[in-house]
Amino acid sequence: MSERPIKRGGPKPRAVAKRKRAAAQKKPSMATRMIAALPISPATFSRIAGWSLVVLIGGLGITAASFLGLPGMIGTELAEASGRAGFEVKRVEVTGIDRMDRLTVYAIALDQHSMAMPLVDLDKVRADLMKLGWIEDARVSRRLPDTLLVDIVERKPAAVWQNRQQLNLIDGTGVVLEPVRLEAMPDLPLLIGPDANRQTGRLNALVEAAPALRPMLAGATWIGNRRWDLRFQSGETLALPEGDAEAAKALVVFARLDGVERLLGRGFTRFDMRDPDKFVVRVPKGARKPALDATAKVEAGAKFEAGGRVEAAGKTGAAAADSKKTDEKARKEREDTAVLKGDA
């Protein structure tokens, strides 16, 4: 009778573990099930995932390089290399300049960290040029391989502005162009008084009301920031009232009177038209009073002042007292006005 070993108990532990692992391998994971649910094959998904990882790593590398300034360094080095190859600033061509100093423009155009053409900051050059009073507009460009082009639009001088014993050349909008020496005064109208340069447009509009007087004007004083005194080349001063419309109306009347009577150049020193009802004419003390015809007296209500004594045409009493107040006000205004040349 043969002997056979008798197997006791259940299966061995190792066999049980193998069966569990096999069962686990047969059951797909959550990720596997999600990939399987996609409308693409697993191989395609693997390729996409691989390229995404490459792009992510590349983006991180570029960000790190930008943070360290490597692209700028590379660009600068390339620009410098182009400069060494001949693309660097060697000439500056300036056009449009008539009165201002060219050397100032050259100095600004050549004030660069690098002379390599790609590194020239055109916007900065233009911004620095626009700070100059003479320049109304400027255009800056490159002409390869080695030239900077600067096209200037110059302001045109329109008058000389006197304020606080300083003389400055200004344009038609009141922009200060440059200082002026007294011995080198240009043949331009002289504007006197604080902020008179800002009133240039109003003065031009005023003179346009009586254009026949423009060639005879020597200058104007902005009084008390409210009205004008006009000075003529023949030496007389015309005091105008406040307000643009009132001043223009008075100037038209004066131009009409001058056309009839030739008031300018006849020995008068001052015409006062601040009061619309009066036309005060001053003559030097001791001088003979020039005669005005009836037309002028009726139209302007003329009266004469000589040596501090007022002779009114058809006006006495209250009119003379009112005239005295007007004269005192005129003297105070003249005292407040700083004048370099002559009496305003």
C-alpha positions as CSV (number, residue, x, y, z in Angstrom):
1,M,0.0,0.0,0.0
2,S,1.6,3.2,-1.2
3,E,1.9,6.3,0.9
4,R,0.6,9.6,-0.4
5,P,1.0,12.8,1.4
6,I,-2.2,14.2,2.7
7,K,-2.9,17.9,1.9
8,R,-4.3,19.7,4.8
9,G,-5.9,23.1,5.1
10,G,-6.6,25.6,2.3
11,P,-4.3,26.9,-0.5
12,K,-0.9,28.2,0.3
13,P,-0.5,32.0,1.0
14,R,1.8,32.5,-2.1
15,A,-0.9,31.1,-4.4
16,V,-3.5,33.4,-2.9
17,A,-1.3,36.5,-3.4
18,K,-0.7,35.6,-7.0
19,R,-4.4,35.3,-7.7
20,K,-5.1,38.7,-6.0
21,R,-2.4,40.4,-8.1
22,A,-3.8,38.9,-11.2
23,A,-7.3,40.1,-10.3
24,A,-5.9,43.6,-9.6
25,Q,-4.1,43.7,-13.0
26,K,-7.3,42.7,-14.7
27,K,-9.2,45.6,-13.1
28,P,-8.3,49.0,-14.9
29,S,-7.4,52.1,-12.9
30,M,-9.4,55.3,-12.8
31,A,-6.8,57.1,-15.0
32,T,-6.9,54.2,-17.5
33,R,-10.6,54.4,-17.7
34,M,-10.5,58.2,-18.2
35,I,-7.9,57.9,-21.0
36,A,-9.9,55.1,-22.6
37,A,-13.0,57.4,-22.6
38,L,-11.2,60.1,-24.7
39,P,-11.9,60.2,-28.4
40,I,-8.2,59.5,-29.3
41,S,-6.0,56.5,-29.1
42,P,-3.7,56.0,-26.1
43,A,-0.7,56.4,-28.4
44,T,-1.9,59.8,-29.6
45,F,-2.5,60.8,-26.0
46,S,1.0,59.8,-25.0
47,R,2.5,61.9,-27.8
48,I,0.4,65.0,-26.8
49,A,1.4,64.6,-23.2
50,G,5.0,64.4,-24.1
51,W,4.9,67.5,-26.3
52,S,3.0,69.4,-23.6
53,L,5.8,68.6,-21.1
54,V,8.4,69.8,-23.5
55,V,6.5,73.1,-24.1
56,L,6.1,73.6,-20.3
57,I,9.8,73.1,-19.7
58,G,10.7,75.4,-22.6
59,G,8.3,78.1,-21.3
60,L,9.9,77.9,-17.8
61,G,13.3,78.2,-19.4
62,I,12.3,81.3,-21.4
63,T,10.8,82.9,-18.3
64,A,14.0,82.3,-16.4
65,A,16.1,83.7,-19.2
66,S,13.9,86.8,-19.5
67,F,14.2,87.4,-15.7
68,L,17.9,87.2,-16.0
69,G,17.9,89.7,-18.9
70,L,19.4,87.3,-21.4
71,P,17.2,88.2,-24.4
72,G,18.1,91.9,-24.0
73,M,21.7,91.1,-23.7
74,I,21.6,89.0,-26.8
75,G,19.7,91.8,-28.7
76,T,22.2,94.4,-27.5
77,E,25.1,92.3,-28.6
78,L,23.5,91.7,-32.0
79,A,23.0,95.5,-32.4
80,E,26.6,96.2,-31.4
81,A,27.7,93.6,-33.9
82,S,25.8,95.4,-36.6
83,G,27.4,98.7,-35.5
84,R,30.9,97.1,-35.8
85,A,29.8,95.9,-39.3
86,G,29.3,99.5,-40.4
87,F,25.7,100.3,-39.2
88,E,26.6,103.0,-36.7
89,V,25.9,106.8,-36.6
90,K,28.6,108.7,-38.5
91,R,26.5,111.7,-39.8
92,V,23.6,113.8,-38.6
93,E,21.6,115.7,-41.3
94,V,19.5,118.6,-39.9
95,T,17.0,120.5,-42.1
96,G,14.5,123.3,-41.3
97,I,16.8,125.4,-39.1
98,D,16.9,129.1,-39.9
99,R,17.6,131.0,-36.7
100,M,18.4,128.6,-33.9
101,D,21.8,127.1,-33.1
102,R,22.6,123.9,-35.1
103,L,25.2,122.7,-32.6
104,T,22.4,122.3,-30.0
105,V,20.6,119.9,-32.3
106,Y,23.7,118.0,-33.1
107,A,24.6,117.6,-29.4
108,I,21.1,116.2,-28.6
109,A,21.1,113.8,-31.6
110,L,24.6,112.4,-30.7
111,D,23.9,112.0,-27.0
112,Q,23.5,108.2,-27.2
113,H,24.6,105.3,-25.0
114,S,25.6,103.5,-28.2
115,M,26.2,104.8,-31.7
116,A,25.0,101.5,-33.2
117,M,22.1,102.4,-35.5
118,P,19.6,99.9,-34.1
119,L,20.2,101.2,-30.6
120,V,19.6,104.9,-31.3
121,D,16.5,106.0,-29.3
122,L,14.6,108.1,-31.9
123,D,11.7,108.9,-29.5
124,K,14.1,110.2,-26.8
125,V,16.0,112.4,-29.4
126,R,12.7,113.9,-30.5
127,A,11.5,114.4,-26.9
128,D,14.7,116.2,-26.0
129,L,14.5,118.4,-29.1
130,M,10.9,119.4,-28.2
131,K,12.1,120.9,-25.0
132,L,13.8,123.7,-26.9
133,G,11.8,126.9,-27.2
134,W,12.6,127.4,-30.9
135,I,11.3,124.0,-32.0
136,E,7.6,123.7,-32.8
137,D,7.9,120.2,-34.2
138,A,10.6,117.7,-35.0
139,R,10.9,114.4,-36.9
140,V,13.8,112.0,-36.4
141,S,14.6,109.0,-38.5
142,R,17.4,106.6,-39.7
143,R,18.9,106.4,-43.1
144,L,21.0,103.3,-43.3
145,P,23.8,102.6,-43.0
146,D,25.1,105.5,-41.0
147,T,22.9,108.7,-41.0
148,L,20.4,110.2,-38.6
149,L,17.9,112.6,-40.2
150,V,16.5,115.5,-38.1
151,D,13.8,117.6,-39.7
152,I,13.0,120.8,-37.6
153,V,9.9,123.0,-37.8
154,E,11.0,126.3,-36.3
155,R,8.8,128.8,-34.5
156,K,8.7,132.3,-35.9
157,P,9.6,135.3,-33.7
158,A,6.7,137.8,-33.4
159,A,7.6,140.2,-30.6
160,V,10.0,141.0,-27.8
161,W,8.6,140.5,-24.3
162,Q,9.9,142.7,-21.4
163,N,9.2,141.6,-17.9
164,R,11.1,142.2,-14.7
165,Q,13.9,144.0,-16.6
166,Q,14.4,140.9,-18.8
167,L,13.9,140.8,-22.6
168,N,12.9,137.6,-24.4
169,L,12.1,136.8,-28.0
170,I,8.6,135.2,-28.3
171,D,6.5,133.7,-31.1
172,G,2.9,134.5,-32.0
173,T,1.6,132.2,-29.2
174,G,3.8,133.7,-26.5
175,V,6.3,130.9,-26.3
176,V,9.7,132.2,-25.1
177,L,12.4,131.5,-27.8
178,E,15.6,133.0,-26.3
179,P,16.8,136.0,-24.3
180,V,17.5,139.3,-26.1
181,R,20.2,141.8,-25.4
182,L,19.2,145.4,-25.2
183,E,21.9,146.5,-27.6
184,A,20.7,143.8,-30.1
185,M,16.9,144.5,-30.1
186,P,15.3,143.1,-33.2
187,D,12.8,145.2,-35.2
188,L,9.8,143.7,-33.6
189,P,6.9,145.0,-31.4
190,L,7.8,145.3,-27.7
191,L,5.3,143.8,-25.2
192,I,5.7,144.9,-21.6
193,G,4.2,143.6,-18.4
194,P,3.6,140.4,-16.5
195,D,1.9,137.7,-18.7
196,A,1.9,140.0,-21.7
197,N,3.4,137.2,-23.7
198,R,0.3,135.1,-23.0
199,Q,-1.8,137.9,-24.5
200,T,-0.1,138.0,-27.9
201,G,-3.1,136.4,-29.6
202,R,-5.5,138.9,-28.1
203,L,-3.2,141.8,-29.1
204,N,-3.1,140.5,-32.7
205,A,-6.8,140.3,-32.8
206,L,-7.1,143.8,-31.5
207,V,-4.8,145.2,-34.1
208,E,-6.7,143.4,-36.8
209,A,-9.7,145.6,-36.0
210,A,-7.6,148.6,-37.4
211,P,-5.0,147.1,-39.7
212,A,-3.9,150.5,-41.0
213,L,-2.3,151.2,-37.6
214,R,-0.2,148.0,-37.5
215,P,2.8,149.5,-39.4
216,M,2.9,152.4,-37.0
217,L,3.0,150.4,-33.8
218,A,6.2,150.1,-31.8
219,G,4.9,148.1,-28.8
220,A,2.2,147.5,-26.3
221,T,2.0,147.3,-22.5
222,W,-0.4,144.9,-20.7
223,I,-1.7,147.0,-17.8
224,G,-2.9,145.4,-14.6
225,N,-3.6,142.2,-16.4
226,R,-6.8,143.8,-17.9
227,R,-6.1,146.2,-20.8
228,W,-3.5,147.6,-23.3
229,D,-1.5,150.7,-23.8
230,L,-0.3,150.9,-27.4
231,R,2.9,152.8,-28.3
232,F,3.5,154.2,-31.8
233,Q,6.8,154.7,-33.6
234,S,6.2,158.5,-33.6
235,G,6.3,158.4,-29.8
236,E,2.6,158.6,-28.7
237,T,0.8,156.3,-26.3
238,L,-2.8,155.3,-26.7
239,A,-4.6,154.1,-23.6
240,L,-7.4,151.6,-24.5
241,P,-10.3,150.5,-22.3
242,E,-10.8,147.1,-20.7
243,G,-12.5,144.3,-22.6
244,D,-11.7,143.0,-26.1
245,A,-14.8,144.4,-27.8
246,E,-14.5,147.8,-26.1
247,A,-10.8,148.1,-26.9
248,A,-11.3,147.1,-30.6
249,K,-14.1,149.7,-30.9
250,A,-11.9,152.5,-29.4
251,L,-9.1,151.6,-31.7
252,V,-11.3,151.8,-34.8
253,V,-12.4,155.2,-33.7
254,F,-8.8,156.3,-33.2
255,A,-7.8,155.0,-36.6
256,R,-10.7,156.9,-38.2
257,L,-9.6,160.1,-36.4
258,D,-6.0,159.6,-37.4
259,G,-7.1,159.2,-41.0
260,V,-8.9,162.5,-40.9
261,E,-6.7,164.5,-38.5
262,R,-3.3,162.8,-38.8
263,L,-3.1,162.7,-35.0
264,L,0.2,160.7,-35.0
265,G,3.3,162.8,-35.4
266,R,1.7,166.1,-34.6
267,G,3.2,166.7,-31.2
268,F,0.7,164.9,-29.0
269,T,2.2,162.6,-26.3
270,R,-0.8,160.5,-25.1
271,F,-4.3,159.7,-26.1
272,D,-6.6,158.3,-23.4
273,M,-9.7,156.5,-24.6
274,R,-10.4,154.4,-21.5
275,D,-13.6,156.3,-20.9
276,P,-15.9,155.8,-24.0
277,D,-17.4,159.2,-23.5
278,K,-14.1,161.1,-23.5
279,F,-11.1,161.4,-25.7
280,V,-8.2,162.9,-23.6
281,V,-5.3,164.3,-25.6
282,R,-2.0,165.2,-23.8
283,V,0.6,167.6,-25.2
284,P,4.0,168.4,-23.7
285,K,4.1,171.2,-21.1
286,G,4.6,174.6,-22.7
287,A,3.9,173.3,-26.2
288,R,1.3,174.9,-28.4
289,K,-2.0,173.0,-28.5
290,P,-2.6,171.5,-31.9
291,A,-6.1,172.3,-33.3
292,L,-8.7,169.6,-34.0
293,D,-11.5,170.3,-36.4
294,A,-15.1,170.1,-35.4
295,T,-15.5,166.6,-36.7
296,A,-12.9,165.2,-34.3
297,K,-14.3,167.1,-31.3
298,V,-17.8,166.0,-31.9
299,E,-16.9,162.4,-32.6
300,A,-14.5,161.9,-29.8
301,G,-15.6,164.5,-27.2
302,A,-12.0,165.8,-27.3
303,K,-10.3,167.6,-24.5
304,F,-6.7,168.6,-24.1
305,E,-4.3,168.4,-21.1
306,A,-1.1,170.5,-21.0
307,G,1.2,171.0,-18.0
308,G,-1.3,169.3,-15.7
309,R,-4.1,171.7,-16.6
310,V,-7.1,170.3,-18.3
311,E,-9.0,172.2,-21.0
312,A,-12.3,170.5,-21.8
313,A,-14.1,170.8,-25.1
314,G,-17.7,171.6,-24.0
315,K,-17.2,170.0,-20.5
316,T,-16.7,171.7,-17.2
317,G,-17.2,171.1,-13.5
318,A,-18.0,167.4,-12.9
319,A,-16.3,166.4,-16.2
320,A,-13.1,168.1,-15.1
321,A,-13.2,166.4,-11.7
322,D,-13.8,163.0,-13.4
323,S,-10.9,163.8,-15.7
324,K,-8.6,164.3,-12.7
325,K,-9.5,160.9,-11.3
326,T,-8.8,159.3,-14.7
327,D,-5.4,161.1,-14.8
328,E,-4.4,159.9,-11.3
329,K,-5.3,156.3,-12.3
330,A,-3.2,156.6,-15.4
331,R,-0.2,157.8,-13.4
332,K,-0.5,154.9,-11.0
333,E,-0.7,152.4,-13.8
334,R,2.5,153.9,-15.3
335,E,4.3,153.6,-12.0
336,D,3.3,149.9,-11.8
337,T,4.7,149.2,-15.3
338,A,8.4,148.3,-15.7
339,V,9.8,150.0,-18.8
340,L,13.3,149.7,-20.1
341,K,13.0,152.1,-23.0
342,G,11.1,155.4,-22.6
343,D,7.9,156.1,-20.8
344,A,4.9,153.8,-21.5
